[in-house]
Amino acid sequence: MPPGTRPARRRELEDALSYLPRKSVVPYRRGDLIFDEQQPASGIHLVVRGRVKVLVPSEEGTQSVLGIFSADQFFGERGLLDLPRRGERAVALENSGIMSWTTAEIEENVEREPKLGLALAHVIVERCIDLEERMEGLALFKTPQRVAWSLLRFAESLGLRDEDGSVRIPPLTHQLMSEYIGTSREIVTYQMNQLRRQGYVRYSRKAVHVYKEALEERLSQPW
């Protein structure tokens, strides 16, 4: 199986949510900053609705997308570990609702329910595995393969199965995809057009439809 196309693991996430107290949902409009190096957030965040992207600056002066997170996904876990931010920032990709817990609140709840600590540790380990697989994919694949591979990753983490057998992903701009895989928007546009002509994807402003099994088979073949 190509790096990053393993089935999504959700049991640990569900366990963590079952032990966390419900907090008020804070609304963010599209483009709003949730945290950055100047306004750091201590703790962890959960997407209740909408989508969020987390970015870091690259050595070339551009921005790299660490991840895109949708409903029922945690982000910003570095705040729990008190690690350097490295310029990390989170931005709402669309109108969103975010629930947050401070490190102090997490520690207090772990004292009352130790299983929460184990569940959150699993979430962090899964995130580390995910980043390791992503680095492996970036190292192994050439740019055309990276575009296909990134679509499979988004299908696993963001997608819903549609009636025609495709996996429907919320709309992704080619600029966002280029920041995720480390190439130019123009190259992403060209490769997406190629995949569409070959029947592996179809897309509009409303959604991206990925024919996941066919694309997995294509990615396993020589390019």
C-alpha positions in Angstrom: 0.0 0.0 0.0 1.4 3.4 -0.9 2.5 5.6 2.0 -0.3 7.6 3.6 -3.2 5.5 2.1 -3.8 3.3 5.2 -7.3 3.4 6.7 -7.9 6.3 9.0 -7.7 5.4 12.7 -10.6 6.9 14.7 -10.9 4.8 17.9 -8.4 6.8 19.9 -10.1 10.1 18.8 -13.5 8.8 19.9 -12.1 7.7 23.2 -10.5 11.1 23.9 -13.8 12.9 23.1 -15.7 10.6 25.5 -13.5 11.7 28.4 -13.3 15.5 27.6 -15.8 17.9 29.0 -17.9 19.8 26.5 -16.8 23.5 26.1 -18.4 26.4 24.3 -17.9 26.4 20.5 -16.0 29.5 19.3 -17.0 30.7 15.8 -14.4 31.7 13.2 -15.0 33.1 9.8 -13.2 32.0 6.7 -9.6 33.4 6.8 -9.7 34.1 10.6 -6.5 33.3 12.5 -7.0 30.8 15.3 -3.4 30.9 16.7 0.1 31.8 15.6 3.5 32.5 17.1 2.4 35.9 18.5 -0.9 34.6 19.7 -0.1 31.0 20.9 -2.7 28.8 22.3 -1.9 26.5 25.2 -3.7 23.3 24.9 -5.5 21.4 22.1 -8.3 22.3 19.7 -11.2 20.3 18.1 -12.9 21.2 14.8 -16.7 21.0 15.5 -17.7 22.3 12.1 -15.9 23.6 9.1 -12.2 23.1 8.2 -8.9 24.4 9.5 -5.4 24.4 7.9 -2.2 24.5 10.0 0.8 26.0 8.3 4.5 26.5 9.0 7.0 28.7 7.1 9.5 26.9 4.9 13.2 27.6 4.5 12.4 29.1 1.1 10.2 31.7 2.6 7.0 30.1 1.5 4.3 28.4 3.6 3.9 24.6 4.0 0.6 23.1 5.0 1.1 20.7 7.9 -2.5 19.5 7.8 -6.1 20.1 6.9 -8.6 19.3 9.7 -12.3 18.9 9.5 -15.2 18.0 11.9 -14.2 15.8 14.9 -10.4 16.2 14.3 -7.9 17.6 16.8 -5.2 20.1 15.9 -2.6 22.2 17.6 -1.4 19.4 19.8 2.0 21.0 20.1 0.4 23.3 22.6 -0.1 20.3 25.0 3.6 19.4 24.8 4.9 23.0 25.2 7.1 22.6 22.1 8.5 25.5 20.1 5.9 26.8 17.6 8.3 27.3 14.6 6.0 29.9 13.3 3.1 27.5 13.3 -0.3 29.0 12.7 -3.9 27.8 12.2 -6.4 29.5 9.9 -10.1 28.8 9.2 -10.5 27.5 5.7 -14.2 28.3 5.9 -16.7 29.4 8.5 -15.9 27.1 11.4 -16.6 26.3 15.0 -13.8 25.3 17.3 -13.8 23.8 20.8 -10.6 24.2 22.9 -9.1 23.0 26.1 -6.1 24.5 27.8 -3.2 22.4 29.0 -4.3 23.1 32.6 -7.8 21.8 31.9 -6.4 18.7 30.2 -4.1 18.0 33.1 -7.0 18.4 35.6 -9.2 16.0 33.6 -6.4 13.5 33.2 -6.0 13.4 37.0 -9.7 12.6 37.3 -9.7 10.2 34.4 -6.3 8.7 33.5 -7.7 7.0 30.4 -8.0 10.5 28.8 -4.2 10.8 29.0 -3.8 7.5 27.2 -6.3 8.4 24.6 -4.6 11.7 23.9 -1.2 10.0 23.8 -2.7 7.8 21.1 -3.9 10.8 19.2 -0.4 12.4 19.3 1.3 9.1 18.3 -1.1 8.8 15.3 -0.2 12.3 14.3 3.5 11.5 14.4 2.9 8.3 12.3 0.9 10.4 9.8 3.7 13.0 9.5 6.3 10.2 9.1 4.2 8.6 6.3 3.8 12.0 4.7 7.6 12.6 4.7 8.1 9.1 3.2 5.7 9.9 0.4 7.3 13.2 -0.3 10.7 11.5 -0.5 9.6 8.6 -2.7 7.2 10.2 -5.1 7.8 12.5 -8.0 5.5 15.5 -8.3 2.8 13.8 -10.5 2.6 11.0 -8.0 2.5 13.4 -5.1 -0.7 15.0 -6.5 -2.4 11.5 -6.7 -1.0 10.5 -3.3 -2.3 13.7 -1.6 -5.8 13.1 -3.0 -5.8 9.6 -1.5 -4.7 11.1 1.9 -7.5 13.7 1.7 -10.0 11.0 0.7 -9.1 9.1 3.9 -9.1 12.0 6.3 -11.8 14.3 4.8 -13.9 12.2 2.4 -17.3 10.6 2.3 -18.3 7.8 0.0 -20.7 8.8 -2.8 -23.4 6.8 -4.6 -21.3 6.4 -7.7 -18.4 4.8 -5.7 -16.3 7.9 -5.6 -15.1 9.6 -2.4 -16.3 13.2 -2.1 -13.9 15.7 -0.6 -14.8 19.3 0.3 -13.4 21.7 -2.3 -9.6 22.1 -2.3 -7.9 24.9 -4.1 -4.9 24.1 -6.2 -2.9 26.6 -4.2 -3.7 24.8 -1.0 -2.7 21.4 -2.6 0.6 23.0 -3.8 1.4 24.1 -0.2 0.6 20.6 1.0 2.9 18.7 -1.4 5.6 21.3 -1.9 5.2 22.4 -5.6 3.7 25.2 -7.6 0.0 25.8 -8.2 0.5 25.6 -11.9 2.0 22.1 -11.7 -0.9 21.0 -9.5 -3.4 22.4 -12.0 -1.7 20.5 -14.8 -1.6 17.2 -13.0 -5.2 17.6 -11.8 -6.3 18.1 -15.4 -4.4 15.0 -16.4 -6.1 12.9 -13.6 -9.5 14.3 -14.6 -9.0 13.4 -18.3 -7.9 9.9 -17.2 -11.1 9.5 -15.2 -9.5 9.3 -11.7 -11.1 12.5 -10.4 -13.8 15.0 -11.2 -14.1 18.3 -9.5 -16.0 21.6 -9.3 -16.2 24.5 -6.9 -18.4 22.4 -4.7 -16.3 19.2 -4.3 -13.6 16.9 -5.5 -14.6 13.4 -6.3 -11.8 10.8 -6.1 -12.2 7.3 -7.6 -10.1 6.0 -4.8 -9.6 2.3 -5.7 -8.7 3.1 -9.3 -6.3 5.9 -8.2 -4.7 3.5 -5.6 -4.1 1.0 -8.4 -2.7 3.7 -10.7 -0.3 4.9 -7.9 1.0 1.4 -7.4 2.1 1.2 -11.1 5.2 2.8 -12.8 4.7 6.4 -13.8 
